[in-house]
Amino acid sequence: MSLFSIFQRGLQKTKTAITRTFQKVFTDVKVWDESTYKQLEESLLGTDLGPAATAELIADIKDRYAHGLIQTNADIQEICAAKVTEILGTPPPMAVNPDGPTVILMVGVNGSGKTTSIAKIAHAFMKEGKSVVLGAGDTFRAAGAIQLQVWAERLGCPVAEGKLGGDSAAVAFSAVQTAVSRKADYVLIDTAGRQTTRADLMAELEKVKRISGKALPGAPHEIWLTVDASIGTSALNQAREFGKLFPITGLVLTKLDGTGKGGIVVAIRKELGYPVRFVGLGEGVDDLQDFDPALFAKALFE
């Protein structure tokens, strides 16, 4: 299956929510007026594209229609795909440590799919021939540590562990040291899910970040936020709040395949500028895909 086909399958619910309105407009509306654009706007907002991105799309559609450039449903879909591709832009390359392992710290709230995403990202790196060390830094959930251990066994990569309720920063330190000694390419450090309103938990996360830097100067090189895309605008709020506390360098958006709110990818990029690194489009180990803005936009509208 091609990458575009995977995107199409994963974004089917979101696309259906949009294209039904587009088709209705072309079937029922003879002369477009403000109520027509209101229908289109409500459809786009319903996928959580966000007001700023939606306003850009509607302005573009209005201008093209006024100049006679929209004749079919396909025309409006093409316009939207092009504008969304422009908004998403080309993600900057991730930071790679040329002198040792690249350390990636994974953060996010409970239930965002962080631990599973770490395993899937490790799998993706290993498919490229890279070596990976995992850090089971979620010492608050026995299930989280066990889950990552099971994945590590399946993938065949080492994992640094800690005691339940233990110091997650110590796990991060051990994971980085293990990666340095093994000359691994990447270290993926899991952390306990936490709410940004809990100052004590966020302070602990800051400690994990600081201690990983003691194990390897410059670490972590990337801090990726895992967000459940199915919660729509709440995902934007999470990204906004985490960004106030940490220099987020990338997003991993999970559960896009189970939601009609896939437009949240665009809203986050538009407001916060965080590049999307991976998107989850299914349950399988290969269903976490490198994010391709053009393919995403095409699958969303065409």
N, C-alpha and C positions, 0 to 999 in steps of 0.2 A: 504494500500500500504506500502511495506517495505521501510526502509530508503535507501537501495541499489537501489530499483526501482525508488525512487524519484531522486537519484543522476543520474541514467541512463537517465531518462527523461530530467532532467535539463542540462545534458552535451551532449545531442545527437548531436548538431551542431558541437561541438568541436571534438567529437569522429569520426563523419563522415569525417571530414576534414583529420584526421590522417589515418583512416583505409582504405580509398580509395587508398591512396598511397601504404600502406602495401600490399593490395590485388593485386594491379597492379604489384608490384615488384615480387611477387610470381607467378603471371600468365605469365608475359612477359619476365622476366629476367632468363636466363638459368645459366649464370655464373656471380656471383657478382664481381664487381670491384669498383673503386673509384666513378664512375658515379652513381652506385647503392646507395652507402652511401650518395652521394650528394642529391639524390632524397629524401631519408629518412630524411636527415638533413633539407632540405627545408620544408618538410611537418611538422616537429616538430616545426621549427622556425615560421611557419605560424600560429601556435596556440599561439604564444607568450610565449612559454616555457622558452625563453631566451637562449643566447649563452652558458652560463656555464652549465646549466642543459642539454641542447641538446648535448653538447660535451661529457658529461658523458654517456648519453644514447647511442650515436653512438659508443663510445669506447667500451662499454659493448657488443653491438650488434656485432661489428667487432670481438671481442675476442671469443664470443660464436660461431659465424659462422665459424671462423678459426678452432675451435675445434670440429666442426661437431655437435654442440648442437642446431642448428636451422634447422629444417626440414619443418616446416609448418608456416602458418601465425599466428596460435595460439601461437607458440613458441616465436615469436618476441613480440607479445602483452603481453605475460606473463613477459618477460624480462623487458619491459618498465614499466609495472605496478609495478614490484618489485623495480626497481630503483627509480621511482617517490615516492613510499611509503617511501623508505629510505631517500630521500632528504627532504621530508616533515617532517619526524620524528614524535615523539609524542609531541603535544603541552604541555607546562608546565601548571600546574593548575593555574587558575586565582586567584588573591589575594582576600581573603575574610576577612573582618573585623570582628573579633570574638566578639568585644565589642559594636557593634552597626551596623548601616546600612553600606553596602558596596556601595561606591559612584563610579559610572562609568561616566566619561566625554566622550561624543561623539563628534568627530571633523571630518571635511571633507570639500570638496569644494561644491559649489552650484551644485545641480542636481545629487548628488551621491546616493540619496535615504536614507539620514541619518534619517530624521524624521519618515518615514515609518518603517525603520529598528528598531528604538527605540521602537515603538509600538509593533512590532513583537517580539522583545527580551523580552519586559515586559510580553507579552502573554506567551512566553515560560517559563519564571520564575514563573508566576502565575499558570501554569499547574503543576509545581513542588510543589505547595503549598506555594510559597513564596509571601510576600507582597511587593509591589512596589510603589514608589512615582516618578512621572515624573516632570521634570523641563523644562518649555517652554522657554528656553534661547535664542531662535531665535527671538529676538525683532525687527529685521530689516524687516522681512516679516510677514505681517498680516496673509497671507495664511498659513505660517508655524505654527504660534501659534494656529490658528483655527484648523488646521489639527491635531495637537497634542491634543487639547481639545476634538475634536470629538472622537479620539481614546481612550482617557482617559474615556470618558463616556461609550463607548462600552465595555471597559475592566473592568470598575468599580474600577478604582484606582484614587487617588487624584493627582492633577497637580498644581504646583506653576506657576503662570503667572506673566507677567509684562506688562507695557504699550508699545505700538508700539514706537520704537525708544528709549526705556528706557534702563536702565543699566542691561545688561544680567548677570553681576556678582551678582547683588542684587537678581535676580531670582534664581541663583544657591544657594546663601546663604539661601533663603527662603525654597527652596526645601529640602536642607539638614536638616534645622531646623524642617521642617514638618515631615521628615522621623524619626528624632531622637525622637520627641514627640510622634509619632505613633508607635515607635519601629518597623519600617519597616525593611525588609531585604535588599532591594536594592533601590538606587536612580539612575535614568537614566536622565542625564542632556543633553538636546539638546543645540546646539550652532548654530549661524548663519554660513552658508557656506562662506568660504573665500579662497582667493588665497594666497599662501605662499609668493608671491612677494609683497604683501601689508603689510608693516611693521606695520602700525597703527592697522590694523585688527588683526594681529598676537599678538600684544602687548595687545590688548583687551582680546584675548583668554587666554593669560598668566594671566591676572587679574582674569578671571573667575576661573582659576585653583587655584590661590592664595587665593581668597576669600572663595572658598569652603573649603579650609584647615583651615580657621579661624572659619568656622561654625562647623567643626569637624576635630580635629587634625589628620593628616595622609591622609585626603581626597585631591584629588580623589585617590582612591586605584587602579583604572584602567583607562587608556586613550585609547579608541578604535577609530581607524580611519576607516571611511566608504569610500569604494572605489568602483566605478562603473567598474566592470570587463570587460564590453563590449568595453571600450576604450583602452584595450590592454596595450602596453608599456607606454602609458601616465599614466596608473594607477601605474606602477612601479615608474615613475618619481614623482608622487604626494606623494607616500609613502616615497620615499627617502627624499623629501624636508620637509615634516612634521616631519620626524624623526630627522632632524637636529635641530628642534626647541623644540620638546617635546619628553618625554620618552614614545613612543608608546608601549603599552603592548599587543595589539591585533588588528586584522583586521576583519572587517565585509565586505565581498565582495558581492556586489549586482549584479543582472542582469546576472548571469552566464547562465541562461537558454536561453537568447536571443542572444548568441554570439558564434562564433567559436574560440574565444580567451581565452578559459578557462585555457590554460596553464599558464596564467599570475599568477595564484595562486602559481605555482611552482617557477616561476622566482622571485617573491617577497620573498618567503621563502628562496630561495637559496642565493640571494644577501644580503637581509636585516635581515633575521632571525626572522621577526615578526611572531608570531603564528597566524594562522587563527582561529577565534572563531566561526563565523557563515558565512554561504554562502546562498545567495538568489537564489532560484531555481524556482521562480514563483511569482505570484501576491498575492496569498492567505495568510491569517494570519499565516497559518501553513507551509508556503513554505520557511521560513527562518530556515535553519537546522543547528544544531550543526555540526561542521566540523569533519569529520572522514577521516584521511589521507588514510587509506587502502581502504575504500569504494570509495573515490574520485578517487584514482588511478585505481582501478578495473573498475569503470564506465567509465573512460576516455579511456581505452584501450581494455577491454575485451568484 
